[in-house]
Amino acid sequence: MKLFYQPEGRLRLTLEDRSYLEVKPAWASPLSHPNRYLALLDGKGREIVMVEDLAALTPENRAVIDAELHRRYLTARIDRVLHVKTEFGVTYWTVVTDRGERELVTQSLQENANWLTASTLLLSDVDGNRYELDVDRMDEQSRRLVDATV
């Protein structure tokens, strides 16, 4: 297996006698098995191969996968919640993250808000970005907004 970018920014895969022109990595079980079971998908979202353990990859392939996963699964930390509004199952958030102030939109909090611990919440927005927040570390106003929403 060989992973590489050609042209710049487009991930490709050569696997034995086949080549795939567009490849996307996707975690199969990101919450229950972090860093295990990584699916490599083709341009239509079909599984090409499952990588059970990233440690089994060559250093070159691992570097490519790490860069692609960092780009695809960017997780920001929410430090403060400034405003939250929910309409028709869609929640609009204005937050301050470790990367600055953001506005994000989440649909169906039952599916896109997961408690990782008793105080840590993982939100996924409509663009696939992930945001982690720890309510125990937030100010009182932020905690009230989160409690009233989730």
N, CA, C and O atoms as a GROMACS GRO file, in nm:
protein
  600
    1MET      N    1   0.085  -0.118   0.000
    1MET     CA    2   0.000   0.000   0.000
    1MET      C    3   0.090   0.124   0.000
    1MET      O    4   0.186   0.133   0.076
    2LYS      N    5   0.055   0.219  -0.088
    2LYS     CA    6   0.129   0.345  -0.094
    2LYS      C    7   0.030   0.460  -0.103
    2LYS      O    8  -0.052   0.465  -0.194
    3LEU      N    9   0.038   0.552  -0.007
    3LEU     CA   10  -0.044   0.673  -0.005
    3LEU      C   11   0.043   0.791  -0.046
    3LEU      O   12   0.157   0.803  -0.001
    4PHE      N   13  -0.012   0.877  -0.130
    4PHE     CA   14   0.064   0.994  -0.175
    4PHE      C   15  -0.031   1.100  -0.227
    4PHE      O   16  -0.148   1.073  -0.255
    5TYR      N   17   0.020   1.222  -0.241
    5TYR     CA   18  -0.057   1.333  -0.296
    5TYR      C   19  -0.014   1.357  -0.440
    5TYR      O   20   0.104   1.375  -0.468
    6GLN      N   21  -0.112   1.357  -0.532
    6GLN     CA   22  -0.084   1.386  -0.673
    6GLN      C   23  -0.213   1.426  -0.741
    6GLN      O   24  -0.299   1.339  -0.757
    7PRO      N   25  -0.236   1.545  -0.782
    7PRO     CA   26  -0.151   1.662  -0.758
    7PRO      C   27  -0.157   1.703  -0.611
    7PRO      O   28  -0.226   1.640  -0.531
    8GLU      N   29  -0.085   1.808  -0.578
    8GLU     CA   30  -0.079   1.857  -0.440
    8GLU      C   31  -0.220   1.872  -0.382
    8GLU      O   32  -0.306   1.936  -0.442
    9GLY      N   33  -0.242   1.812  -0.264
    9GLY     CA   34  -0.371   1.825  -0.198
    9GLY      C   35  -0.472   1.716  -0.230
    9GLY      O   36  -0.576   1.710  -0.166
   10ARG      N   37  -0.443   1.631  -0.328
   10ARG     CA   38  -0.535   1.521  -0.363
   10ARG      C   39  -0.471   1.390  -0.322
   10ARG      O   40  -0.369   1.348  -0.377
   11LEU      N   41  -0.533   1.324  -0.224
   11LEU     CA   42  -0.480   1.199  -0.172
   11LEU      C   43  -0.512   1.085  -0.268
   11LEU      O   44  -0.625   1.069  -0.313
   12ARG      N   45  -0.409   1.006  -0.297
   12ARG     CA   46  -0.424   0.890  -0.385
   12ARG      C   47  -0.368   0.767  -0.314
   12ARG      O   48  -0.293   0.777  -0.217
   13LEU      N   49  -0.408   0.650  -0.367
   13LEU     CA   50  -0.367   0.523  -0.307
   13LEU      C   51  -0.336   0.423  -0.417
   13LEU      O   52  -0.412   0.408  -0.512
   14THR      N   53  -0.222   0.355  -0.402
   14THR     CA   54  -0.190   0.240  -0.487
   14THR      C   55  -0.188   0.119  -0.395
   14THR      O   56  -0.116   0.116  -0.294
   15LEU      N   57  -0.267   0.020  -0.432
   15LEU     CA   58  -0.282  -0.100  -0.350
   15LEU      C   59  -0.265  -0.220  -0.441
   15LEU      O   60  -0.352  -0.250  -0.522
   16GLU      N   61  -0.152  -0.289  -0.428
   16GLU     CA   62  -0.116  -0.401  -0.514
   16GLU      C   63  -0.125  -0.359  -0.660
   16GLU      O   64  -0.042  -0.281  -0.706
   17ASP      N   65  -0.224  -0.410  -0.735
   17ASP     CA   66  -0.232  -0.380  -0.879
   17ASP      C   67  -0.338  -0.275  -0.912
   17ASP      O   68  -0.370  -0.257  -1.029
   18ARG      N   69  -0.392  -0.206  -0.812
   18ARG     CA   70  -0.497  -0.106  -0.836
   18ARG      C   71  -0.455   0.030  -0.783
   18ARG      O   72  -0.381   0.041  -0.684
   19SER      N   73  -0.503   0.133  -0.850
   19SER     CA   74  -0.479   0.270  -0.806
   19SER      C   75  -0.612   0.340  -0.789
   19SER      O   76  -0.707   0.317  -0.864
   20TYR      N   77  -0.619   0.425  -0.690
   20TYR     CA   78  -0.739   0.502  -0.660
   20TYR      C   79  -0.702   0.649  -0.666
   20TYR      O   80  -0.610   0.694  -0.599
   21LEU      N   81  -0.777   0.724  -0.748
   21LEU     CA   82  -0.743   0.862  -0.775
   21LEU      C   83  -0.792   0.960  -0.670
   21LEU      O   84  -0.743   1.073  -0.661
   22GLU      N   85  -0.888   0.919  -0.589
   22GLU     CA   86  -0.938   1.004  -0.483
   22GLU      C   87  -0.964   0.916  -0.362
   22GLU      O   88  -1.041   0.821  -0.368
   23VAL      N   89  -0.900   0.949  -0.250
   23VAL     CA   90  -0.908   0.868  -0.129
   23VAL      C   91  -0.937   0.959  -0.011
   23VAL      O   92  -0.880   1.067   0.003
   24LYS      N   93  -1.028   0.913   0.076
   24LYS     CA   94  -1.061   0.987   0.198
   24LYS      C   95  -1.052   0.891   0.316
   24LYS      O   96  -1.114   0.785   0.313
   25PRO      N   97  -0.976   0.927   0.420
   25PRO     CA   98  -0.976   0.844   0.541
   25PRO      C   99  -1.096   0.877   0.628
   25PRO      O  100  -1.137   0.993   0.636
   26ALA      N  101  -1.152   0.776   0.693
   26ALA     CA  102  -1.265   0.797   0.783
   26ALA      C  103  -1.256   0.696   0.897
   26ALA      O  104  -1.242   0.576   0.873
   27TRP      N  105  -1.265   0.746   1.019
   27TRP     CA  106  -1.263   0.656   1.134
   27TRP      C  107  -1.391   0.575   1.137
   27TRP      O  108  -1.500   0.630   1.122
   28ALA      N  109  -1.378   0.444   1.157
   28ALA     CA  110  -1.494   0.357   1.165
   28ALA      C  111  -1.561   0.366   1.303
   28ALA      O  112  -1.683   0.362   1.312
   29SER      N  113  -1.482   0.378   1.409
   29SER     CA  114  -1.534   0.385   1.546
   29SER      C  115  -1.453   0.486   1.626
   29SER      O  116  -1.378   0.448   1.716
   30PRO      N  117  -1.467   0.615   1.595
   30PRO     CA  118  -1.379   0.715   1.658
   30PRO      C  119  -1.395   0.729   1.808
   30PRO      O  120  -1.298   0.764   1.876
   31LEU      N  121  -1.512   0.703   1.863
   31LEU     CA  122  -1.531   0.720   2.006
   31LEU      C  123  -1.497   0.593   2.084
   31LEU      O  124  -1.434   0.601   2.190
   32SER      N  125  -1.537   0.477   2.033
   32SER     CA  126  -1.513   0.353   2.107
   32SER      C  127  -1.373   0.295   2.082
   32SER      O  128  -1.319   0.226   2.168
   33HIS      N  129  -1.316   0.322   1.965
   33HIS     CA  130  -1.182   0.270   1.932
   33HIS      C  131  -1.098   0.380   1.867
   33HIS      O  132  -1.068   0.373   1.748
   34PRO      N  133  -1.059   0.482   1.946
   34PRO     CA  134  -0.977   0.589   1.885
   34PRO      C  135  -0.844   0.534   1.835
   34PRO      O  136  -0.782   0.450   1.900
   35ASN      N  137  -0.802   0.582   1.720
   35ASN     CA  138  -0.676   0.542   1.655
   35ASN      C  139  -0.674   0.398   1.606
   35ASN      O  140  -0.567   0.342   1.582
   36ARG      N  141  -0.790   0.337   1.593
   36ARG     CA  142  -0.800   0.202   1.535
   36ARG      C  143  -0.913   0.203   1.433
   36ARG      O  144  -1.004   0.285   1.442
   37TYR      N  145  -0.907   0.113   1.339
   37TYR     CA  146  -1.011   0.093   1.239
   37TYR      C  147  -1.035   0.218   1.155
   37TYR      O  148  -1.138   0.285   1.166
   38LEU      N  149  -0.937   0.247   1.072
   38LEU     CA  150  -0.945   0.359   0.979
   38LEU      C  151  -0.981   0.306   0.841
   38LEU      O  152  -0.908   0.226   0.783
   39ALA      N  153  -1.094   0.350   0.789
   39ALA     CA  154  -1.136   0.309   0.654
   39ALA      C  155  -1.079   0.407   0.553
   39ALA      O  156  -1.084   0.529   0.574
   40LEU      N  157  -1.027   0.356   0.444
   40LEU     CA  158  -0.988   0.440   0.331
   40LEU      C  159  -1.097   0.424   0.226
   40LEU      O  160  -1.122   0.315   0.176
   41LEU      N  161  -1.162   0.536   0.194
   41LEU     CA  162  -1.277   0.536   0.105
   41LEU      C  163  -1.240   0.594  -0.030
   41LEU      O  164  -1.152   0.679  -0.040
   42ASP      N  165  -1.309   0.547  -0.135
   42ASP     CA  166  -1.287   0.604  -0.267
   42ASP      C  167  -1.370   0.732  -0.281
   42ASP      O  168  -1.438   0.773  -0.187
   43GLY      N  169  -1.365   0.794  -0.397
   43GLY     CA  170  -1.435   0.920  -0.422
   43GLY      C  171  -1.585   0.912  -0.407
   43GLY      O  172  -1.651   1.015  -0.389
   44LYS      N  173  -1.642   0.792  -0.414
   44LYS     CA  174  -1.787   0.774  -0.398
   44LYS      C  175  -1.825   0.726  -0.258
   44LYS      O  176  -1.940   0.692  -0.232
   45GLY      N  177  -1.726   0.724  -0.168
   45GLY     CA  178  -1.754   0.685  -0.030
   45GLY      C  179  -1.755   0.536  -0.005
   45GLY      O  180  -1.798   0.492   0.102
   46ARG      N  181  -1.707   0.456  -0.101
   46ARG     CA  182  -1.702   0.310  -0.083
   46ARG      C  183  -1.568   0.272  -0.021
   46ARG      O  184  -1.464   0.329  -0.052
   47GLU      N  185  -1.574   0.175   0.068
   47GLU     CA  186  -1.453   0.132   0.137
   47GLU      C  187  -1.358   0.060   0.041
   47GLU      O  188  -1.397  -0.031  -0.032
   48ILE      N  189  -1.232   0.103   0.043
   48ILE     CA  190  -1.126   0.038  -0.034
   48ILE      C  191  -1.056  -0.065   0.054
   48ILE      O  192  -1.040  -0.181   0.017
   49VAL      N  193  -1.015  -0.018   0.173
   49VAL     CA  194  -0.942  -0.103   0.266
   49VAL      C  195  -0.964  -0.050   0.408
   49VAL      O  196  -0.987   0.069   0.428
   50MET      N  197  -0.957  -0.142   0.505
   50MET     CA  198  -0.967  -0.104   0.646
   50MET      C  199  -0.829  -0.122   0.708
   50MET      O  200  -0.770  -0.229   0.700
   51VAL      N  201  -0.779  -0.017   0.770
   51VAL     CA  202  -0.653  -0.023   0.843
   51VAL      C  203  -0.688  -0.042   0.990
   51VAL      O  204  -0.742   0.048   1.054
   52GLU      N  205  -0.658  -0.159   1.042
   52GLU     CA  206  -0.697  -0.190   1.180
   52GLU      C  207  -0.612  -0.116   1.283
   52GLU      O  208  -0.663  -0.077   1.388
   53ASP      N  209  -0.485  -0.097   1.253
   53ASP     CA  210  -0.395  -0.033   1.349
   53ASP      C  211  -0.298   0.056   1.272
   53ASP      O  212  -0.223   0.008   1.187
   54LEU      N  213  -0.298   0.185   1.302
   54LEU     CA  214  -0.210   0.278   1.230
   54LEU      C  215  -0.063   0.248   1.254
   54LEU      O  216   0.022   0.285   1.172
   55ALA      N  217  -0.030   0.182   1.364
   55ALA     CA  218   0.109   0.148   1.392
   55ALA      C  219   0.166   0.052   1.288
   55ALA      O  220   0.288   0.042   1.273
   56ALA      N  221   0.080  -0.018   1.216
   56ALA     CA  222   0.126  -0.113   1.114
   56ALA      C  223   0.165  -0.044   0.983
   56ALA      O  224   0.223  -0.108   0.896
   57LEU      N  225   0.135   0.084   0.969
   57LEU     CA  226   0.168   0.157   0.846
   57LEU      C  227   0.316   0.191   0.841
   57LEU      O  228   0.382   0.205   0.944
   58THR      N  229   0.368   0.204   0.719
   58THR     CA  230   0.505   0.251   0.704
   58THR      C  231   0.513   0.396   0.753
   58THR      O  232   0.412   0.465   0.756
   59PRO      N  233   0.631   0.442   0.792
   59PRO     CA  234   0.643   0.581   0.838
   59PRO      C  235   0.595   0.683   0.733
   59PRO      O  236   0.537   0.786   0.769
   60GLU      N  237   0.619   0.656   0.605
   60GLU     CA  238   0.575   0.746   0.499
   60GLU      C  239   0.422   0.752   0.490
   60GLU      O  240   0.363   0.860   0.485
   61ASN      N  241   0.359   0.633   0.488
   61ASN     CA  242   0.212   0.628   0.484
   61ASN      C  243   0.152   0.689   0.610
   61ASN      O  244   0.049   0.757   0.603
   62ARG      N  245   0.214   0.664   0.725
   62ARG     CA  246   0.163   0.718   0.851
   62ARG      C  247   0.167   0.871   0.849
   62ARG      O  248   0.074   0.936   0.897
   63ALA      N  249   0.274   0.929   0.795
   63ALA     CA  250   0.284   1.075   0.788
   63ALA      C  251   0.174   1.134   0.700
   63ALA      O  252   0.115   1.236   0.734
   64VAL      N  253   0.146   1.069   0.588
   64VAL     CA  254   0.039   1.115   0.498
   64VAL      C  255  -0.096   1.104   0.568
   64VAL      O  256  -0.176   1.198   0.563
   65ILE      N  257  -0.122   0.990   0.632
   65ILE     CA  258  -0.250   0.970   0.702
   65ILE      C  259  -0.265   1.071   0.816
   65ILE      O  260  -0.373   1.129   0.832
   66ASP      N  261  -0.161   1.093   0.894
   66ASP     CA  262  -0.169   1.189   1.005
   66ASP      C  263  -0.204   1.328   0.954
   66ASP      O  264  -0.287   1.397   1.014
   67ALA      N  265  -0.141   1.370   0.844
   67ALA     CA  266  -0.168   1.503   0.788
   67ALA      C  267  -0.313   1.510   0.738
   67ALA      O  268  -0.381   1.611   0.760
   68GLU      N  269  -0.359   1.407   0.673
   68GLU     CA  270  -0.494   1.406   0.618
   68GLU      C  271  -0.599   1.402   0.730
   68GLU      O  272  -0.701   1.470   0.722
   69LEU      N  273  -0.574   1.323   0.832
   69LEU     CA  274  -0.668   1.316   0.945
   69LEU      C  275  -0.673   1.448   1.021
   69LEU      O  276  -0.780   1.491   1.064
   70HIS      N  277  -0.558   1.513   1.036
   70HIS     CA  278  -0.557   1.643   1.102
   70HIS      C  279  -0.641   1.744   1.024
   70HIS      O  280  -0.714   1.824   1.083
   71ARG      N  281  -0.630   1.739   0.894
   71ARG     CA  282  -0.706   1.831   0.809
   71ARG      C  283  -0.855   1.796   0.811
   71ARG      O  284  -0.940   1.885   0.816
   72ARG      N  285  -0.886   1.668   0.807
   72ARG     CA  286  -1.026   1.624   0.798
   72ARG      C  287  -1.099   1.630   0.932
   72ARG      O  288  -1.217   1.664   0.937
   73TYR      N  289  -1.030   1.596   1.039
   73TYR     CA  290  -1.094   1.588   1.169
   73TYR      C  291  -1.043   1.697   1.263
   73TYR      O  292  -1.008   1.670   1.378
   74LEU      N  293  -1.040   1.817   1.214
   74LEU     CA  294  -0.999   1.930   1.295
   74LEU      C  295  -1.094   1.945   1.413
   74LEU      O  296  -1.216   1.956   1.394
   75THR      N  297  -1.040   1.946   1.532
   75THR     CA  298  -1.122   1.962   1.651
   75THR      C  299  -1.077   2.088   1.724
   75THR      O  300  -0.961   2.099   1.764
   76ALA      N  301  -1.170   2.181   1.740
   76ALA     CA  302  -1.141   2.302   1.815
   76ALA      C  303  -1.198   2.286   1.956
   76ALA      O  304  -1.295   2.213   1.977
   77ARG      N  305  -1.138   2.357   2.050
   77ARG     CA  306  -1.187   2.355   2.187
   77ARG      C  307  -1.271   2.481   2.209
   77ARG      O  308  -1.224   2.592   2.185
   78ILE      N  309  -1.394   2.465   2.255
   78ILE     CA  310  -1.480   2.579   2.286
   78ILE      C  311  -1.450   2.622   2.429
   78ILE      O  312  -1.463   2.544   2.523
   79ASP      N  313  -1.410   2.749   2.443
   79ASP     CA  314  -1.379   2.803   2.575
   79ASP      C  315  -1.498   2.877   2.636
   79ASP      O  316  -1.518   2.874   2.758
   80ARG      N  317  -1.577   2.944   2.551
   80ARG     CA  318  -1.693   3.019   2.599
   80ARG      C  319  -1.806   3.008   2.498
   80ARG      O  320  -1.782   3.000   2.377
   81VAL      N  321  -1.928   3.008   2.548
   81VAL     CA  322  -2.046   3.011   2.463
   81VAL      C  323  -2.109   3.149   2.481
   81VAL      O  324  -2.148   3.187   2.592
   82LEU      N  325  -2.117   3.224   2.371
   82LEU     CA  326  -2.170   3.360   2.378
   82LEU      C  327  -2.320   3.366   2.355
   82LEU      O  328  -2.391   3.444   2.419
   83HIS      N  329  -2.368   3.282   2.262
   83HIS     CA  330  -2.510   3.285   2.227
   83HIS      C  331  -2.549   3.151   2.166
   83HIS      O  332  -2.470   3.090   2.093
   84VAL      N  333  -2.670   3.105   2.196
   84VAL     CA  334  -2.724   2.983   2.137
   84VAL      C  335  -2.870   3.008   2.102
   84VAL      O  336  -2.944   3.066   2.182
   85LYS      N  337  -2.909   2.964   1.983
   85LYS     CA  338  -3.048   2.979   1.940
   85LYS      C  339  -3.087   2.851   1.865
   85LYS      O  340  -3.014   2.807   1.777
   86THR      N  341  -3.201   2.792   1.901
   86THR     CA  342  -3.249   2.671   1.835
   86THR      C  343  -3.382   2.700   1.766
   86THR      O  344  -3.475   2.752   1.827
   87GLU      N  345  -3.389   2.664   1.638
   87GLU     CA  346  -3.511   2.677   1.559
   87GLU      C  347  -3.530   2.553   1.474
   87GLU      O  348  -3.440   2.516   1.397
   88PHE      N  349  -3.644   2.490   1.486
   88PHE     CA  350  -3.681   2.376   1.401
   88PHE      C  351  -3.574   2.267   1.399
   88PHE      O  352  -3.544   2.211   1.293
   89GLY      N  353  -3.517   2.237   1.516
   89GLY     CA  354  -3.417   2.131   1.526
   89GLY      C  355  -3.277   2.170   1.484
   89GLY      O  356  -3.187   2.086   1.488
   90VAL      N  357  -3.256   2.295   1.445
   90VAL     CA  358  -3.124   2.345   1.407
   90VAL      C  359  -3.078   2.441   1.516
   90VAL      O  360  -3.152   2.530   1.557
   91THR      N  361  -2.954   2.423   1.562
   91THR     CA  362  -2.900   2.507   1.669
   91THR      C  363  -2.788   2.593   1.613
   91THR      O  364  -2.695   2.544   1.549
   92TYR      N  365  -2.799   2.723   1.638
   92TYR     CA  366  -2.700   2.821   1.594
   92TYR      C  367  -2.619   2.865   1.716
   92TYR      O  368  -2.675   2.910   1.816
   93TRP      N  369  -2.489   2.851   1.707
   93TRP     CA  370  -2.399   2.880   1.819
   93TRP      C  371  -2.306   2.995   1.782
   93TRP      O  372  -2.258   3.002   1.669
   94THR      N  373  -2.281   3.083   1.877
   94THR     CA  374  -2.171   3.179   1.868
   94THR      C  375  -2.081   3.147   1.986
   94THR      O  376  -2.123   3.155   2.101
   95VAL      N  377  -1.957   3.110   1.956
   95VAL     CA  378  -1.865   3.060   2.059
   95VAL      C  379  -1.727   3.123   2.043
   95VAL      O  380  -1.694   3.178   1.938
   96VAL      N  381  -1.649   3.113   2.149
   96VAL     CA  382  -1.508   3.150   2.144
   96VAL      C  383  -1.430   3.020   2.160
   96VAL      O  384  -1.446   2.949   2.259
   97THR      N  385  -1.345   2.990   2.061
   97THR     CA  386  -1.266   2.867   2.062
   97THR      C  387  -1.119   2.901   2.081
   97THR      O  388  -1.081   3.018   2.088
   98ASP      N  389  -1.038   2.798   2.090
   98ASP     CA  390  -0.893   2.818   2.097
   98ASP      C  391  -0.838   2.872   1.965
   98ASP      O  392  -0.720   2.905   1.957
   99ARG      N  393  -0.923   2.881   1.863
   99ARG     CA  394  -0.885   2.936   1.732
   99ARG      C  395  -0.960   3.066   1.702
   99ARG      O  396  -0.960   3.111   1.588
  100GLY      N  397  -1.022   3.124   1.802
  100GLY     CA  398  -1.094   3.250   1.783
  100GLY      C  399  -1.245   3.233   1.790
  100GLY      O  400  -1.296   3.123   1.812
  101GLU      N  401  -1.316   3.344   1.769
  101GLU     CA  402  -1.462   3.342   1.773
  101GLU      C  403  -1.516   3.275   1.647
  101GLU      O  404  -1.468   3.298   1.537
  102ARG      N  405  -1.619   3.191   1.667
  102ARG     CA  406  -1.680   3.116   1.556
  102ARG      C  407  -1.831   3.117   1.568
  102ARG      O  408  -1.887   3.128   1.677
  103GLU      N  409  -1.895   3.106   1.453
  103GLU     CA  410  -2.038   3.079   1.448
  103GLU      C  411  -2.051   2.942   1.385
  103GLU      O  412  -1.992   2.915   1.280
  104LEU      N  413  -2.129   2.855   1.448
  104LEU     CA  414  -2.145   2.720   1.393
  104LEU      C  415  -2.291   2.680   1.401
  104LEU      O  416  -2.369   2.734   1.479
  105VAL      N  417  -2.325   2.583   1.319
  105VAL     CA  418  -2.462   2.535   1.310
  105VAL      C  419  -2.460   2.384   1.329
  105VAL      O  420  -2.383   2.313   1.265
  106THR      N  421  -2.546   2.336   1.420
  106THR     CA  422  -2.560   2.193   1.441
  106THR      C  423  -2.704   2.153   1.415
  106THR      O  424  -2.797   2.226   1.448
  107GLN      N  425  -2.721   2.036   1.355
  107GLN     CA  426  -2.855   1.981   1.336
  107GLN      C  427  -2.870   1.864   1.431
  107GLN      O  428  -2.773   1.795   1.461
  108SER      N  429  -2.990   1.842   1.478
  108SER     CA  430  -3.024   1.727   1.560
  108SER      C  431  -2.918   1.700   1.667
  108SER      O  432  -2.832   1.614   1.651
  109LEU      N  433  -2.925   1.774   1.775
  109LEU     CA  434  -2.827   1.757   1.882
  109LEU      C  435  -2.825   1.615   1.937
  109LEU      O  436  -2.725   1.573   1.995
  110GLN      N  437  -2.935   1.540   1.922
  110GLN     CA  438  -2.936   1.401   1.967
  110GLN      C  439  -2.832   1.319   1.892
  110GLN      O  440  -2.776   1.224   1.947
  111GLU      N  441  -2.805   1.355   1.766
  111GLU     CA  442  -2.709   1.281   1.685
  111GLU      C  443  -2.572   1.348   1.680
  111GLU      O  444  -2.472   1.280   1.658
  112ASN      N  445  -2.566   1.479   1.698
  112ASN     CA  446  -2.442   1.553   1.677
  112ASN      C  447  -2.382   1.614   1.802
  112ASN      O  448  -2.292   1.698   1.793
  113ALA      N  449  -2.430   1.574   1.918
  113ALA     CA  450  -2.371   1.614   2.045
  113ALA      C  451  -2.353   1.487   2.128
  113ALA      O  452  -2.450   1.421   2.164
  114ASN      N  453  -2.229   1.455   2.157
  114ASN     CA  454  -2.198   1.332   2.231
  114ASN      C  455  -2.118   1.365   2.356
  114ASN      O  456  -2.015   1.433   2.349
  115TRP      N  457  -2.165   1.317   2.469
  115TRP     CA  458  -2.090   1.335   2.593
  115TRP      C  459  -1.977   1.233   2.597
  115TRP      O  460  -2.002   1.113   2.596
  116LEU      N  461  -1.852   1.282   2.601
  116LEU     CA  462  -1.736   1.193   2.609
  116LEU      C  463  -1.709   1.155   2.754
  116LEU      O  464  -1.669   1.042   2.783
  117THR      N  465  -1.731   1.250   2.845
  117THR     CA  466  -1.722   1.226   2.989
  117THR      C  467  -1.840   1.299   3.051
  117THR      O  468  -1.924   1.354   2.980
  118ALA      N  469  -1.847   1.298   3.184
  118ALA     CA  470  -1.958   1.367   3.251
  118ALA      C  471  -1.958   1.517   3.226
  118ALA      O  472  -2.062   1.581   3.239
  119SER      N  473  -1.843   1.574   3.191
  119SER     CA  474  -1.836   1.718   3.170
  119SER      C  475  -1.786   1.759   3.031
  119SER      O  476  -1.783   1.878   3.000
  120THR      N  477  -1.745   1.664   2.947
  120THR     CA  478  -1.689   1.695   2.816
  120THR      C  479  -1.785   1.656   2.705
  120THR      O  480  -1.827   1.540   2.695
  121LEU      N  481  -1.820   1.754   2.623
  121LEU     CA  482  -1.915   1.736   2.514
  121LEU      C  483  -1.844   1.754   2.381
  121LEU      O  484  -1.762   1.845   2.365
  122LEU      N  485  -1.875   1.667   2.285
  122LEU     CA  486  -1.822   1.679   2.150
  122LEU      C  487  -1.937   1.715   2.058
  122LEU      O  488  -2.034   1.640   2.046
  123LEU      N  489  -1.926   1.832   1.991
  123LEU     CA  490  -2.027   1.878   1.895
  123LEU      C  491  -1.974   1.861   1.754
  123LEU      O  492  -1.856   1.884   1.730
  124SER      N  493  -2.060   1.820   1.661
  124SER     CA  494  -2.024   1.814   1.519
  124SER      C  495  -2.118   1.908   1.446
  124SER      O  496  -2.240   1.898   1.458
  125ASP      N  497  -2.059   2.001   1.368
  125ASP     CA  498  -2.144   2.097   1.297
  125ASP      C  499  -2.182   2.044   1.159
  125ASP      O  500  -2.139   1.935   1.119
  126VAL      N  501  -2.262   2.121   1.086
  126VAL     CA  502  -2.312   2.076   0.956
  126VAL      C  503  -2.202   2.063   0.852
  126VAL      O  504  -2.222   1.999   0.749
  127ASP      N  505  -2.086   2.123   0.876
  127ASP     CA  506  -1.973   2.114   0.784
  127ASP      C  507  -1.877   2.001   0.819
  127ASP      O  508  -1.776   1.982   0.752
  128GLY      N  509  -1.909   1.925   0.925
  128GLY     CA  510  -1.824   1.813   0.965
  128GLY      C  511  -1.714   1.852   1.061
  128GLY      O  512  -1.633   1.768   1.099
  129ASN      N  513  -1.708   1.979   1.102
  129ASN     CA  514  -1.609   2.021   1.201
  129ASN      C  515  -1.652   1.972   1.338
  129ASN      O  516  -1.771   1.959   1.368
  130ARG      N  517  -1.552   1.945   1.422
  130ARG     CA  518  -1.581   1.895   1.555
  130ARG      C  519  -1.531   1.996   1.658
  130ARG      O  520  -1.425   2.057   1.642
  131TYR      N  521  -1.609   2.012   1.763
  131TYR     CA  522  -1.578   2.107   1.870
  131TYR      C  523  -1.593   2.035   2.003
  131TYR      O  524  -1.693   1.969   2.029
  132GLU      N  525  -1.492   2.048   2.086
  132GLU     CA  526  -1.495   1.986   2.218
  132GLU      C  527  -1.509   2.095   2.323
  132GLU      O  528  -1.441   2.198   2.316
  133LEU      N  529  -1.597   2.072   2.419
  133LEU     CA  530  -1.610   2.169   2.528
  133LEU      C  531  -1.620   2.096   2.661
  133LEU      O  532  -1.682   1.991   2.672
  134ASP      N  533  -1.557   2.155   2.761
  134ASP     CA  534  -1.560   2.101   2.896
  134ASP      C  535  -1.638   2.200   2.982
  134ASP      O  536  -1.588   2.307   3.016
  135VAL      N  537  -1.761   2.164   3.016
  135VAL     CA  538  -1.848   2.257   3.088
  135VAL      C  539  -1.791   2.293   3.226
  135VAL      O  540  -1.820   2.401   3.277
  136ASP      N  541  -1.713   2.205   3.287
  136ASP     CA  542  -1.655   2.235   3.417
  136ASP      C  543  -1.554   2.348   3.410
  136ASP      O  544  -1.529   2.414   3.511
  137ARG      N  545  -1.495   2.372   3.294
  137ARG     CA  546  -1.395   2.478   3.278
  137ARG      C  547  -1.453   2.608   3.224
  137ARG      O  548  -1.381   2.705   3.205
  138MET      N  549  -1.583   2.610   3.201
  138MET     CA  550  -1.646   2.728   3.142
  138MET      C  551  -1.700   2.823   3.248
  138MET      O  552  -1.723   2.784   3.363
  139ASP      N  553  -1.721   2.947   3.207
  139ASP     CA  554  -1.782   3.045   3.297
  139ASP      C  555  -1.930   3.010   3.318
  139ASP      O  556  -1.986   2.928   3.245
  140GLU      N  557  -1.991   3.072   3.416
  140GLU     CA  558  -2.129   3.040   3.456
  140GLU      C  559  -2.228   3.061   3.341
  140GLU      O  560  -2.315   2.977   3.320
  141GLN      N  561  -2.217   3.171   3.267
  141GLN     CA  562  -2.309   3.198   3.156
  141GLN      C  563  -2.298   3.090   3.050
  141GLN      O  564  -2.400   3.043   2.998
  142SER      N  565  -2.178   3.049   3.016
  142SER     CA  566  -2.158   2.943   2.916
  142SER      C  567  -2.220   2.812   2.962
  142SER      O  568  -2.285   2.743   2.884
  143ARG      N  569  -2.200   2.777   3.090
  143ARG     CA  570  -2.258   2.654   3.144
  143ARG      C  571  -2.410   2.656   3.137
  143ARG      O  572  -2.472   2.556   3.101
  144ARG      N  573  -2.470   2.770   3.171
  144ARG     CA  574  -2.615   2.780   3.165
  144ARG      C  575  -2.666   2.762   3.022
  144ARG      O  576  -2.766   2.694   2.999
  145LEU      N  577  -2.596   2.824   2.925
  145LEU     CA  578  -2.638   2.811   2.785
  145LEU      C  579  -2.628   2.666   2.736
  145LEU      O  580  -2.717   2.617   2.667
  146VAL      N  581  -2.520   2.600   2.772
  146VAL     CA  582  -2.502   2.459   2.732
  146VAL      C  583  -2.608   2.373   2.799
  146VAL      O  584  -2.671   2.291   2.733
  147ASP      N  585  -2.628   2.391   2.930
  147ASP     CA  586  -2.729   2.312   3.002
  147ASP      C  587  -2.869   2.330   2.944
  147ASP      O  588  -2.946   2.235   2.936
  148ALA      N  589  -2.902   2.452   2.904
  148ALA     CA  590  -3.035   2.480   2.850
  148ALA      C  591  -3.052   2.425   2.709
  148ALA      O  592  -3.165   2.406   2.663
  149THR      N  593  -2.942   2.399   2.640
  149THR     CA  594  -2.949   2.358   2.499
  149THR      C  595  -2.939   2.208   2.481
  149THR      O  596  -3.014   2.149   2.403
  150VAL      N  597  -2.847   2.146   2.552
  150VAL     CA  598  -2.817   2.004   2.530
  150VAL      C  599  -2.894   1.918   2.627
  150VAL      O  600  -2.882   1.795   2.624
   0.00000   0.00000   0.00000
